[in-house]
Amino acid sequence: MQAKLFIDTNIFIYSVYEIDLPKREACIKLLNKALKGEIKLWTTEWVIAELVWFMLRNKTSWLDVKNFLIKGIFTSKGIEVRGKSWLLPVISSCDKGESFVDAINHNIINEENINLGYSYDKDLDKWRNFKRLEPK
């Protein structure tokens, strides 16, 4: 059995953006090795969250981010994402306009049966079965 090798956010970033061409080529080569089954890459939901943040901050459209996540990472042979099963509903929430990190928190809050919490973020008022409070 192949050992899993951790892949960090910056490897995905260099593979997509032309920040540093030698690094980009090396990262694409690494990802291609995974696609061919030569190596087994593994990453976390937090790497995905950081990647989404970076891509959106760099003016990549949500549709392009979503396509990269689903077609470029989640369904790729040779790349395993911890938490992928609960990231898919997060992506669906983002299709409806929710921020990625808010959607992650929303799903975790639901799993923990928390229905009351403190925040100044009024977007949380849209969450079903959750009441947002502000400190007084």
N, CA, C and O of each residue as an XYZ file, in Angstrom:
544
protein
N       0.847     -1.190      0.000
C       0.000      0.000      0.000
C       0.891      1.252      0.000
O       1.869      1.335      0.744
N       0.535      2.210     -0.839
C       1.295      3.446     -0.934
C       1.076      4.324      0.298
O      -0.041      4.415      0.809
N       2.124      4.958      0.766
C       2.009      5.920      1.857
C       1.365      7.195      1.334
O       1.618      7.619      0.206
N       0.529      7.799      2.172
C      -0.077      9.076      1.811
C       0.941     10.182      2.037
O       1.687     10.175      3.017
N       0.955     11.123      1.116
C       1.837     12.283      1.200
C       0.973     13.538      1.315
O       0.114     13.784      0.469
N       1.200     14.319      2.352
C       0.419     15.544      2.550
C       0.705     16.544      1.440
O       1.851     16.718      1.027
N      -0.338     17.194      0.967
C      -0.197     18.266     -0.028
C      -0.818     19.531      0.555
O      -1.988     19.542      0.938
N      -0.024     20.589      0.615
C      -0.441     21.849      1.223
C      -1.059     22.781      0.176
O      -0.952     22.560     -1.030
N      -1.695     23.811      0.680
C      -2.402     24.784     -0.157
C      -1.521     25.356     -1.254
O      -1.949     25.476     -2.402
N      -0.294     25.707     -0.903
C       0.557     26.397     -1.876
C       0.860     25.550     -3.104
O       1.130     26.098     -4.172
N       0.820     24.227     -2.977
C       1.055     23.372     -4.146
C      -0.086     23.542     -5.150
O       0.148     23.652     -6.354
N      -1.321     23.563     -4.645
C      -2.468     23.799     -5.529
C      -2.394     25.196     -6.144
O      -2.647     25.374     -7.336
N      -2.043     26.188     -5.314
C      -1.977     27.571     -5.795
C      -0.942     27.704     -6.915
O      -1.231     28.277     -7.966
N       0.261     27.173     -6.688
C       1.289     27.264     -7.732
C       0.890     26.510     -8.991
O       1.309     26.880    -10.087
N       0.086     25.456     -8.855
C      -0.316     24.702    -10.047
C      -1.346     25.451    -10.890
O      -1.466     25.208    -12.091
N      -2.087     26.362    -10.260
C      -3.147     27.081    -10.966
C      -2.692     28.465    -11.441
O      -3.009     28.875    -12.557
N      -1.963     29.167    -10.608
C      -1.587     30.556    -10.901
C      -0.133     30.633    -11.343
O       0.726     29.917    -10.829
N       0.126     31.510    -12.299
C       1.472     31.667    -12.847
C       2.279     32.638    -11.987
O       2.706     33.693    -12.458
N       2.481     32.272    -10.734
C       3.224     33.101     -9.780
C       4.722     32.899     -9.965
O       5.502     33.851     -9.963
N       5.097     31.651    -10.122
C       6.505     31.252    -10.251
C       6.506     30.051    -11.194
O       6.119     28.948    -10.810
N       6.945     30.277    -12.427
C       6.815     29.236    -13.450
C       7.561     27.938    -13.134
O       6.995     26.869    -13.361
N       8.805     27.966    -12.620
C       9.444     26.690    -12.272
C       8.667     25.921    -11.188
O       8.536     24.699    -11.265
N       8.155     26.643    -10.183
C       7.347     25.982     -9.153
C       6.048     25.452     -9.755
O       5.597     24.360     -9.409
N       5.454     26.223    -10.649
C       4.208     25.786    -11.293
C       4.427     24.469    -12.040
O       3.638     23.532    -11.912
N       5.490     24.412    -12.810
C       5.802     23.187    -13.564
C       6.030     22.000    -12.625
O       5.560     20.894    -12.891
N       6.755     22.236    -11.522
C       7.022     21.161    -10.560
C       5.726     20.694     -9.883
O       5.538     19.499     -9.655
N       4.842     21.634     -9.565
C       3.572     21.278     -8.911
C       2.657     20.515     -9.864
O       2.006     19.551     -9.461
N       2.605     20.937    -11.108
C       1.795     20.225    -12.104
C       2.339     18.809    -12.303
O       1.573     17.852    -12.419
N       3.659     18.688    -12.342
C       4.295     17.372    -12.475
C       3.919     16.476    -11.285
O       3.604     15.300    -11.465
N       3.954     17.038    -10.074
C       3.568     16.295     -8.876
C       2.114     15.834     -8.957
O       1.816     14.668     -8.701
N       1.224     16.734     -9.306
C      -0.205     16.382     -9.402
C      -0.433     15.336    -10.483
O      -1.267     14.446    -10.316
N       0.295     15.431    -11.582
C       0.163     14.424    -12.642
C       0.616     13.044    -12.171
O       0.044     12.033    -12.581
N       1.636     12.992    -11.317
C       2.065     11.715    -10.743
C       0.927     11.089     -9.940
O       0.715      9.877     -9.984
N       0.208     11.921     -9.214
C      -0.930     11.420     -8.435
C      -2.030     10.921     -9.365
O      -2.623      9.869     -9.126
N      -2.298     11.672    -10.417
C      -3.340     11.272    -11.365
C      -3.009      9.945    -12.042
O      -3.906      9.167    -12.367
N      -1.731      9.694    -12.250
C      -1.288      8.438    -12.866
C      -1.197      7.302    -11.856
O      -0.919      6.161    -12.228
N      -1.429      7.605    -10.583
C      -1.375      6.579     -9.554
C       0.026      6.258     -9.058
O       0.223      5.274     -8.346
N       0.983      7.069     -9.423
C       2.363      6.832     -9.001
C       2.580      7.193     -7.530
O       3.426      6.606     -6.855
N       1.803      8.167     -7.041
C       1.865      8.575     -5.640
C       0.447      8.822     -5.142
O      -0.475      9.003     -5.937
N       0.279      8.828     -3.837
C      -1.029      9.068     -3.203
C      -0.922     10.349     -2.388
O      -0.224     10.389     -1.374
N      -1.618     11.402     -2.833
C      -1.605     12.666     -2.117
C      -2.826     12.754     -1.199
O      -3.889     12.210     -1.498
N      -2.650     13.444     -0.090
C      -3.706     13.565      0.922
C      -3.692     14.984      1.453
O      -2.629     15.554      1.701
N      -4.880     15.556      1.629
C      -4.973     16.907      2.166
C      -6.170     17.016      3.094
O      -6.932     16.063      3.258
N      -6.327     18.181      3.698
C      -7.393     18.382      4.682
C      -8.411     19.400      4.211
O      -8.197     20.144      3.254
N      -9.529     19.402      4.923
C     -10.575     20.377      4.649
C     -10.086     21.802      4.894
O     -10.611     22.741      4.294
N      -9.091     21.982      5.764
C      -8.565     23.319      6.047
C      -7.695     23.810      4.904
O      -7.664     25.007      4.619
N      -6.999     22.917      4.256
C      -6.258     23.289      3.048
C      -7.254     23.743      1.985
O      -7.026     24.740      1.300
N      -8.350     23.017      1.851
C      -9.374     23.397      0.863
C      -9.960     24.761      1.196
O     -10.162     25.581      0.301
N     -10.236     25.016      2.477
C     -10.783     26.315      2.888
C      -9.803     27.444      2.559
O     -10.205     28.500      2.071
N      -8.514     27.211      2.831
C      -7.503     28.229      2.521
C      -7.395     28.444      1.016
O      -7.235     29.576      0.558
N      -7.480     27.369      0.252
C      -7.426     27.462     -1.207
C      -8.610     28.262     -1.750
O      -8.439     29.118     -2.618
N      -9.801     27.984     -1.241
C     -10.997     28.724     -1.674
C     -10.815     30.210     -1.365
O     -11.076     31.063     -2.214
N     -10.365     30.514     -0.142
C     -10.146     31.910      0.246
C      -9.177     32.582     -0.721
O      -9.443     33.684     -1.201
N      -8.055     31.923     -1.010
C      -7.047     32.498     -1.899
C      -7.626     32.732     -3.294
O      -7.451     33.805     -3.872
N      -8.309     31.736     -3.825
C      -8.828     31.849     -5.190
C      -9.865     32.961     -5.304
O      -9.847     33.730     -6.264
N     -10.766     33.048     -4.332
C     -11.786     34.097     -4.379
C     -11.164     35.476     -4.183
O     -11.582     36.449     -4.811
N     -10.176     35.552     -3.318
C      -9.484     36.828     -3.092
C      -8.755     37.287     -4.351
O      -8.559     38.485     -4.556
N      -8.357     36.344     -5.186
C      -7.675     36.658     -6.444
C      -8.641     36.749     -7.617
O      -8.262     36.569     -8.775
N      -9.883     37.031     -7.291
C     -10.925     37.335     -8.295
C     -11.309     36.153     -9.176
O     -11.830     36.347    -10.274
N     -11.061     34.940     -8.714
C     -11.534     33.766     -9.434
C     -13.021     33.628     -9.134
O     -13.431     33.761     -7.981
N     -13.824     33.367    -10.143
C     -15.278     33.263     -9.926
C     -15.605     32.033     -9.087
O     -14.850     31.060     -9.077
N     -16.735     32.082     -8.384
C     -17.143     30.926     -7.576
C     -17.300     29.690     -8.456
O     -16.923     28.592     -8.045
N     -17.847     29.847     -9.654
C     -18.035     28.697    -10.547
C     -16.684     28.053    -10.889
O     -16.569     26.827    -10.905
N     -15.669     28.871    -11.161
C     -14.338     28.326    -11.466
C     -13.725     27.650    -10.238
O     -13.086     26.605    -10.362
N     -13.914     28.236     -9.066
C     -13.414     27.622     -7.827
C     -14.086     26.271     -7.622
O     -13.424     25.267     -7.356
N     -15.411     26.261     -7.750
C     -16.187     25.019     -7.567
C     -15.731     23.945     -8.556
O     -15.524     22.795     -8.167
N     -15.575     24.304     -9.813
C     -15.133     23.339    -10.822
C     -13.747     22.798    -10.503
O     -13.490     21.607    -10.681
N     -12.843     23.671    -10.030
C     -11.502     23.207     -9.677
C     -11.567     22.235     -8.503
O     -10.889     21.207     -8.504
N     -12.388     22.561     -7.499
C     -12.498     21.674     -6.346
C     -13.059     20.314     -6.747
O     -12.493     19.276     -6.404
N     -14.169     20.326     -7.470
C     -14.849     19.065     -7.782
C     -14.121     18.289     -8.870
O     -13.831     17.104     -8.704
N     -13.825     18.953     -9.981
C     -13.202     18.243    -11.110
C     -11.691     18.120    -10.967
O     -11.102     17.151    -11.446
N     -11.058     19.091    -10.312
C      -9.612     19.082    -10.219
C      -9.059     18.376     -9.000
O      -7.938     17.867     -9.025
N      -9.850     18.341     -7.921
C      -9.329     17.751     -6.687
C     -10.192     16.589     -6.207
O      -9.697     15.469     -6.080
N     -11.462     16.833     -5.941
C     -12.311     15.837     -5.278
C     -12.496     14.549     -6.077
O     -12.594     13.472     -5.488
N     -12.544     14.639     -7.380
C     -12.761     13.437     -8.188
C     -11.477     12.900     -8.816
O     -11.513     11.948     -9.596
N     -10.351     13.509     -8.475
C      -9.076     13.070     -9.035
C      -8.579     11.794     -8.372
O      -8.599     11.655     -7.149
N      -8.135     10.873     -9.208
C      -7.459      9.689     -8.673
C      -6.142     10.153     -8.080
O      -5.452     10.993     -8.658
N      -5.805      9.613     -6.949
C      -4.518      9.926     -6.368
C      -4.517     11.094     -5.405
O      -3.487     11.389     -4.799
N      -5.666     11.775     -5.248
C      -5.765     12.864     -4.271
C      -6.938     12.559     -3.338
O      -8.085     12.469     -3.774
N      -6.636     12.403     -2.067
C      -7.668     12.151     -1.059
C      -7.831     13.411     -0.210
O      -6.848     14.023      0.207
N      -9.090     13.789      0.041
C      -9.379     14.964      0.858
C     -10.115     14.519      2.114
O     -11.218     13.977      2.038
N      -9.497     14.751      3.270
C     -10.179     14.460      4.529
C     -11.388     15.392      4.632
O     -11.280     16.587      4.359
N     -12.521     14.849      5.022
C     -13.720     15.656      5.186
C     -14.466     15.949      3.894
O     -15.373     16.781      3.875
N     -14.091     15.270      2.812
C     -14.727     15.543      1.508
C     -16.237     15.363      1.574
O     -16.976     16.133      0.960
N     -16.707     14.360      2.308
C     -18.152     14.090      2.340
C     -18.946     15.239      2.941
O     -20.085     15.472      2.536
N     -18.380     15.955      3.890
C     -19.133     17.094      4.413
C     -18.764     18.410      3.736
O     -19.424     19.423      3.966
N     -17.725     18.413      2.906
C     -17.417     19.605      2.125
C     -18.374     19.769      0.945
O     -18.625     20.891      0.506
N     -18.902     18.674      0.433
C     -19.821     18.770     -0.707
C     -21.077     19.572     -0.370
O     -21.479     20.409     -1.178
N     -21.726     19.356      0.804
C     -22.850     20.235      1.160
C     -22.424     21.689      1.384
O     -23.208     22.608      1.148
N     -21.204     21.896      1.830
C     -20.683     23.259      1.998
C     -20.634     23.949      0.634
O     -21.031     25.107      0.499
N     -20.147     23.229     -0.365
C     -20.085     23.786     -1.716
C     -21.490     24.117     -2.209
O     -21.706     25.153     -2.838
N     -22.430     23.244     -1.925
C     -23.819     23.493     -2.301
C     -24.357     24.760     -1.632
O     -25.078     25.533     -2.263
N     -24.014     24.975     -0.368
C     -24.434     26.193      0.337
C     -23.837     27.433     -0.316
O     -24.484     28.478     -0.386
N     -22.611     27.317     -0.789
C     -21.958     28.449     -1.447
C     -22.620     28.772     -2.782
O     -22.602     29.920     -3.227
N     -23.200     27.762     -3.416
C     -23.954     28.003     -4.655
C     -25.121     28.945     -4.391
O     -25.588     29.639     -5.295
N     -25.585     28.965     -3.149
C     -26.719     29.822     -2.770
C     -26.241     31.152     -2.193
O     -27.051     31.928     -1.686
N     -24.947     31.424     -2.263
C     -24.426     32.720     -1.860
C     -23.757     32.778     -0.498
O     -23.280     33.841     -0.099
N     -23.709     31.672      0.223
C     -23.073     31.690      1.536
C     -21.555     31.635      1.378
O     -21.041     30.993      0.462
N     -20.841     32.317      2.280
C     -19.378     32.258      2.217
C     -18.917     30.855      2.592
O     -19.607     30.144      3.323
N     -17.753     30.459      2.093
C     -17.258     29.099      2.294
C     -17.044     28.792      3.772
O     -17.485     27.750      4.257
N     -16.375     29.686      4.490
C     -16.099     29.433      5.903
C     -17.389     29.483      6.718
O     -17.559     28.689      7.643
N     -18.305     30.404      6.391
C     -19.607     30.414      7.080
C     -20.340     29.096      6.845
O     -20.962     28.554      7.759
N     -20.264     28.588      5.628
C     -20.934     27.318      5.318
C     -20.313     26.164      6.105
O     -21.026     25.272      6.564
N     -18.987     26.175      6.262
C     -18.329     25.149      7.082
C     -18.843     25.240      8.516
O     -19.242     24.238      9.109
N     -18.826     26.456      9.064
C     -19.300     26.645     10.437
C     -20.761     26.250     10.592
O     -21.140     25.658     11.602
N     -21.571     26.570      9.611
C     -22.985     26.217      9.649
C     -23.166     24.701      9.733
O     -23.955     24.206     10.537
N     -22.436     23.977      8.905
C     -22.538     22.513      8.937
C     -22.056     21.938     10.266
O     -22.678     21.022     10.804
N     -20.965     22.458     10.795
C     -20.453     21.962     12.072
C     -21.425     22.285     13.202
O     -21.675     21.448     14.069
N     -21.966     23.484     13.194
C     -22.949     23.878     14.209
C     -24.158     22.953     14.172
O     -24.675     22.555     15.215
N     -24.609     22.613     12.962
C     -25.736     21.672     12.839
C     -25.375     20.298     13.392
O     -26.176     19.679     14.092
N     -24.166     19.816     13.078
C     -23.723     18.512     13.596
C     -23.686     18.493     15.116
O     -23.972     17.469     15.736
N     -23.334     19.623     15.716
C     -23.213     19.723     17.169
C     -24.530     20.121     17.846
O     -24.579     20.297     19.063
N     -25.598     20.261     17.045
C     -26.921     20.645     17.556
C     -26.885     21.964     18.325
O     -27.551     22.111     19.350
N     -26.112     22.912     17.830
C     -26.044     24.253     18.424
C     -27.009     25.144     17.652
O     -26.952     25.213     16.425
N     -27.885     25.818     18.366
C     -28.865     26.650     17.679
C     -28.866     28.105     18.145
O     -29.760     28.876     17.797
N     -27.866     28.468     18.929
C     -27.773     29.819     19.468
C     -26.298     30.189     19.543
O     -25.483     29.377     19.982
N     -25.934     31.413     19.119
C     -24.534     31.795     19.182
C     -24.331     33.283     18.984
O     -25.236     33.998     18.554
N     -23.129     33.738     19.305
C     -22.780     35.150     19.241
C     -21.988     35.488     17.988
O     -21.025     34.808     17.636
N     -22.421     36.563     17.318
C     -21.715     37.063     16.149
C     -22.298     38.412     15.761
O     -23.474     38.681     16.005
N     -21.476     39.254     15.158
C     -21.972     40.493     14.557
C     -22.253     40.298     13.067
O     -22.694     41.232     12.397
N     -22.006     39.109     12.547
C     -22.209     38.793     11.129
C     -23.689     38.522     10.871
O     -24.207     37.468     11.240
N     -24.358     39.470     10.241
C     -25.805     39.343     10.003
C     -26.154     38.267      8.987
O     -27.318     37.880      8.877
N     -25.167     37.778      8.240
C     -25.428     36.661      7.321
C     -25.870     35.413      8.086
O     -26.571     34.565      7.535
N     -25.467     35.298      9.338
C     -25.857     34.149     10.153
C     -27.355     34.138     10.456
O     -27.903     33.105     10.841
N     -28.019     35.286     10.283
C     -29.471     35.347     10.486
C     -30.219     34.512      9.449
O     -31.384     34.171      9.654
N     -29.569     34.186      8.352
C     -30.188     33.382      7.295
C     -30.177     31.888      7.628
O     -30.880     31.111      6.982
N     -29.388     31.476      8.628
C     -29.268     30.062      8.963
C     -30.552     29.547      9.583
O     -31.102     30.155     10.502
N     -31.023     28.421      9.070
C     -32.201     27.758      9.649
C     -31.855     27.214     11.025
O     -30.739     26.749     11.256
N     -32.797     27.272     11.914
C     -32.647     26.685     13.265
C     -31.467     27.267     14.034
O     -30.864     26.583     14.861
N     -31.137     28.532     13.763
C     -30.046     29.176     14.496
C     -30.434     30.608     14.772
O     -30.919     31.312     13.887
N     -30.221     31.033     15.989
C     -30.478     32.432     16.357
C     -29.147     33.094     16.700
O     -28.395     32.622     17.553
N     -28.884     34.189     16.016
C     -27.661     34.959     16.240
C     -27.917     35.995     17.328
O     -28.923     36.704     17.305
N     -26.996     36.071     18.273
C     -27.056     37.065     19.338
C     -25.853     37.991     19.213
O     -24.810     37.605     18.685
N     -26.010     39.216     19.705
C     -24.878     40.135     19.789
C     -24.567     40.378     21.257
O     -25.482     40.514     22.069
N     -23.279     40.435     21.608
C     -22.946     40.728     23.003
C     -23.522     42.077     23.431
O     -23.529     43.035     22.659
N     -23.989     42.134     24.633
C     -24.571     43.394     25.163
C     -23.770     43.866     26.338
O     -24.087     44.900     26.926
